[in-house]
Each structure stands twice: as structure tokens, then as C-alpha cells.
Amino acid sequence: MTAALTIGFLPLVDACLPILAREHGFAEDEGLSLALVRDMSWATVLDRLLYGHTDAAHLVAPLAISTTLGQGRPAQNLAVPFVLGLNGNAVTMRPELARRVGRPGALGDPAEVGAKLRIVAAERLAAGNPLRFGVVHRHSSHNYMLRYWLAACGIEPERDVAMITVAPPFCADALEMGDVDAICVGEPWNSVAVERGAGEIVLATAQIWRRGVEKVLALRETVLADRRTEIEALIRALIRAGRHFVDPANAEINAAILARPEYLDGSAALILRAITDQLLLARGGATIHYPDFMFQYREAANFPWVSQASWLYSQMIRWNGHVFDAADASKVARVFRPDVYRSALIGTGEPLPAASSKVEGSIVRTTAVGAQQGAITLENNRFFDGGIFDPADLDGYLSRLR
Amino acid sequence: MRIAIVDESAARASVIHEGLAPLSDCAIFVVTQRHGLVARIAEIAPDIVLINLGNPSRDVLEEYFAVSRALARPIAMFVEESDEASIAAAVDAGVSAYVVDGMAPHRIRPLLDLAIRRFSAFARLEADLAEAKGQLAERDAVDRAKRLLMDSRGLSEAEAYGELRRTAMNQGRRIAVIAEALITSHDLLQGAYPPQNPVSPKDTR
């Protein structure tokens, strides 16, 4: 008996796991028939999810949270039983700005780039033409990581620069036309800008928060309840896709699949670079290797740590003018569903963390953590400024940031 | 009431515009350009924005609605809880609506219903057109396959068609599919497809 599931996505490399689960037959092995629906904006991906055109969606993590909290539209409870990937975004600037604040031929140091950028931001603000940063959505990890970095470098996002929204496929255009001075976007869109000479990559978001949560698999809570068995089967298929995706031997075939017209409709060569952690920072330069630029599988990367949802909530409070609300905080903690992830994978040998939350940013060297199943070691998960987020002390964390 | 119709398809936008034109007491503005969209919407200062569901600029517009201090009254997706059914119908038809705060639901609903009908009508038109185009393409393929058979095997047109038809029946496939296969193998043998890298990069889009 085959169950059909429809999944919405945006054309980004980190939509890879559902695509590969379908293309390599991992979903079929689990008795699932996957259909994938591509859209061009997160608003559309979300509408299709909420109104039942899709059963699940590739979604920017904070959007699952804001939808549950009812920000900007009636609240609808979403559930996230699986994380589709960590990091994988970059900050790309117009070439003249990149050369002024970055390190030619290398990724910059976030604090050093930030210090130089602060001077430029002040000049531009004084000239009445503030620096403009493009992010892909107001409720995206891009927006929150970029703001975290700017603020920690003494640049007040709301006062010193302008932040605007640009859809991923148009980021290169926006740089080229001078609509923005910098963008924060996922691949392949940074590389598209570099190929065109419209921008140069200055930082990877993994340098701002190593192992920061990025895209998630989101579905309506009611759909999860009604179709729990199938969703657990989907999780097992996605795990296999993750294992396949991170094996270097499969990189070329996977890049070719993702590049197809029905998926990313883009360049397999550029996608291959992102998959293999190779970044061409500037047109005509050499590619550099930045390990774990994208992070799709190891270290239980797909486990929905409740603490990561809480960190995003802390940033939503910080930047959207909200105050801490205990009821909201507990709603947020219920969006990420480690219980579903566990019940899908118990007995498979896949490593399962013993805890559901961790202190984010606290790991500086490879550390073994408690596991319910298998063995798990976590590597460096630092914020660039050494900040540490304890989800049990969300309010205290926020007051220290202010 | 000021209505902005945002759609990169000028044809669809004009079909919607036409549908709404009979409404009295409405000023209708059509925006088809992606570039400068937010500035244009700010100028129009609409009470309602109708935008096609898949429009790539929706995130940009939502951001503007959420944060713009220039807006005296916030605009949001049709947010009354009781309007869920209307929103669902709109999403199914492929249109999203953003409404300025304080607009009475009884003024919005007829307009939205009209927009939904026009969107659905346009979708039907498009489907009909695609079908007609498909039929035309199939006819072309069958004609070309017939000519290939006539040239290579010296058959008459009727014999060539008979040959295609017989093959199709034997294989349980449509004539157009057989015709396509014949054309593809002919082109391959003629070297119409020079060898390429298995992965052909389209480096910029």
C-alpha cells in the first residue's frame, strides 16, 4: 500500500533531502509516493501548506514558529519533526564593498569584517544613503543571524542600516542593480551573483553561528496527528537521503538531479560546489574549501532540538518589538517535535540524542553527548562572539543582549 | 475603494481588471513590473491588494505590509477568522488578497468572489490553450513522422499513416508518441544532437 505525500519547496540546494528521498527511491522503500511542488516565495509555500495543497513543506525555521504564534495571520499550529539542514547561507556583497570590508581570496573573520563594516555603515548613514541588506524573509534564520552579527559588531540593524526582503532567485539581480549592498541567501544564489560579477562572498553564516538551524520540514499539527505513521516513514526516508547526500561519492549525481528543470532549474556545476563545501568567493578567483558549509546529516543534524527553536524565538522577541511571553514560549517549545523524530527512528540504529534541548554555543571542541541510541559527538557550535544561549534562561539571555 | 492588482502576467491582470471594472466606486491599478513594486504600491495606497498566489514578490510585499511605518493602517492577509473559507477558496483559485485594517468584510467578500471567478476563468483559458497547443504539436509530429516514412521507404501518405497507426496499436501507445519516437531516433541517427557533457551548466539565469 503506497501513501501519497505532497511536499512544497523553494529552489534552494537545501531542499535536497525530500528531492533525493524521491529520486533515489528511499521514499518508495518506505511505502511513500512523494510529489514535490516548487514555488517562488515562502508566502506561497506556506499558503499551500495551510490550505492543504501540500502535506508538508521545506520551510525557513522561524516561519514555522511565527505561523504558530499567529504573527501577521490567524495562528495555525505547525509541527517540525525533522530539520532539513543547518547553515548553508552566505553573506555576499557588491564587489567594491566586499573588497573594503572582506579579505580578498578568503572568507573574512566576522568580527573583523563587522568592525570595518561599522565604519562604512556610519559613513553611508551620514550621507543619507544607509547600507542596504537583503534577506530572504523577515522570519528567516538569515535575517536573525545577520542581525545577530551586525548588532554584536556595534551596528544597530534598525537604525544604522536598512534591511529589506529579496526573494532568493532575485538576489543577484538586486545586487547588480544596486537595490542592495549585500544579501544573505542560500545556495546556489550567492554563487550565481559571483558568476555574474554582481557580488563577492564575504562570510558564511556558519561563521556567525556554527551549526545554526536553517530549513525544517514543517506540517500542520493536525496532519501530523492524522498521518503519523506516514510522517514517521517520511522521516526514515529523509534520513537515508541525508546519508546519501553527504557521501562525497554521490555529490555529482545529486548535483545533476537537483539541477533539473523541475527542481532548482539551475547549474549543476554551481550546486556541486555548494554540496562539496567549495566556494568561489569572487569571479575569476580560486575556489576555497570551507568545511561543513552546508550540514545535512552528521551529528544528528536533523534532530529538532527544542533549544534551537527557543533561540529563534529569542531573536523574534529581540527584533520584532515583542516582550517575552511564557505562553508563547511554551507554544514555541512544542513546534519542534523530537518525540516524533525519536519514535520514527527508534530501532534503526540511527543515533538519537538523550536530551531534547542543549545549551547552544557552548561546545568548543568535539564532545560526546548522551545518546538514547547509538553514539553522538558534537563539534564546535559556537556563536562568533562567544555568546551562550541557555534555553532555560531565555529572559536573562535577552537582557544581556540589550 | 482602491484596488491594486499585482501580477507579472499582464494578460491575467487585464482579465481580472476587466472583471472588477463594473464595480462602482472603485479605482483599480494594475502593477506588472517586479522592479520598484513596493514604491508603486506605496504610491497607490490601496485598500486591497490582489496578487497571484505564485507571485515571486509576495515575501517582499508582506515584509512591506508588516514593517512600513509609512502605512497609516496596516495591511494583512484577509485575517478575520471567519474568512477562512474565503481565503481557502482564493488560494485554490490561485489568488491571495491583502486587506487594509478596518475594511468591512461585507465590502471585501463580493470583490474577492469576483476576483476568484476571474482567476478560475483565466486558469481554464490557459488549460484550454495548453491543450490546443499540445494537439497542434502532436499533429506536427505525426506529419513529420509521415514524411520521414514516405521519404525513407517510398510509402504514400496514407500508407505512412497506416504504418504509424498499426505500430501504435501493436504497442498500445498513442500515434503521437510513436511519431515522436520515430523523429527522435531519426534525429539521433542524423547526428542532430552532438555529444555533450552529461551535465550541461547553465551558469547564469
HADDOCK unambig.tbl for C-alpha pairs under 7 A between the chains (distance, minus, plus):
assign (segid A and resid 39 and name CA) (segid B and resid 54 and name CA) 6.43 0.50 0.50
assign (segid A and resid 40 and name CA) (segid B and resid 54 and name CA) 6.52 0.50 0.50
assign (segid A and resid 40 and name CA) (segid B and resid 56 and name CA) 4.86 0.50 0.50
assign (segid A and resid 41 and name CA) (segid B and resid 56 and name CA) 5.16 0.50 0.50
assign (segid A and resid 41 and name CA) (segid B and resid 58 and name CA) 6.33 0.50 0.50
assign (segid A and resid 41 and name CA) (segid B and resid 59 and name CA) 6.00 0.50 0.50
assign (segid A and resid 42 and name CA) (segid B and resid 59 and name CA) 6.50 0.50 0.50
assign (segid A and resid 43 and name CA) (segid B and resid 58 and name CA) 6.24 0.50 0.50
assign (segid A and resid 43 and name CA) (segid B and resid 59 and name CA) 5.82 0.50 0.50
assign (segid A and resid 44 and name CA) (segid B and resid 53 and name CA) 6.12 0.50 0.50
assign (segid A and resid 44 and name CA) (segid B and resid 54 and name CA) 5.92 0.50 0.50
assign (segid A and resid 51 and name CA) (segid B and resid 88 and name CA) 5.92 0.50 0.50
assign (segid A and resid 72 and name CA) (segid B and resid 76 and name CA) 6.31 0.50 0.50
assign (segid A and resid 73 and name CA) (segid B and resid 77 and name CA) 6.35 0.50 0.50
assign (segid A and resid 73 and name CA) (segid B and resid 79 and name CA) 5.60 0.50 0.50
assign (segid A and resid 74 and name CA) (segid B and resid 79 and name CA) 6.10 0.50 0.50
assign (segid A and resid 74 and name CA) (segid B and resid 81 and name CA) 6.56 0.50 0.50
assign (segid A and resid 137 and name CA) (segid B and resid 59 and name CA) 6.35 0.50 0.50
assign (segid A and resid 138 and name CA) (segid B and resid 63 and name CA) 6.51 0.50 0.50
assign (segid A and resid 165 and name CA) (segid B and resid 59 and name CA) 6.95 0.50 0.50
assign (segid A and resid 165 and name CA) (segid B and resid 60 and name CA) 5.13 0.50 0.50
assign (segid A and resid 165 and name CA) (segid B and resid 63 and name CA) 6.60 0.50 0.50
assign (segid A and resid 166 and name CA) (segid B and resid 60 and name CA) 6.11 0.50 0.50
assign (segid A and resid 167 and name CA) (segid B and resid 56 and name CA) 6.83 0.50 0.50
assign (segid A and resid 167 and name CA) (segid B and resid 57 and name CA) 6.95 0.50 0.50
assign (segid A and resid 167 and name CA) (segid B and resid 59 and name CA) 6.91 0.50 0.50
assign (segid A and resid 192 and name CA) (segid B and resid 204 and name CA) 6.07 0.50 0.50
assign (segid A and resid 196 and name CA) (segid B and resid 204 and name CA) 6.98 0.50 0.50
assign (segid A and resid 256 and name CA) (segid B and resid 199 and name CA) 6.45 0.50 0.50
assign (segid A and resid 266 and name CA) (segid B and resid 202 and name CA) 6.18 0.50 0.50
assign (segid A and resid 267 and name CA) (segid B and resid 201 and name CA) 4.66 0.50 0.50
assign (segid A and resid 267 and name CA) (segid B and resid 202 and name CA) 4.82 0.50 0.50
assign (segid A and resid 267 and name CA) (segid B and resid 203 and name CA) 5.32 0.50 0.50
assign (segid A and resid 268 and name CA) (segid B and resid 199 and name CA) 6.59 0.50 0.50
assign (segid A and resid 268 and name CA) (segid B and resid 201 and name CA) 5.79 0.50 0.50
assign (segid A and resid 269 and name CA) (segid B and resid 201 and name CA) 5.98 0.50 0.50
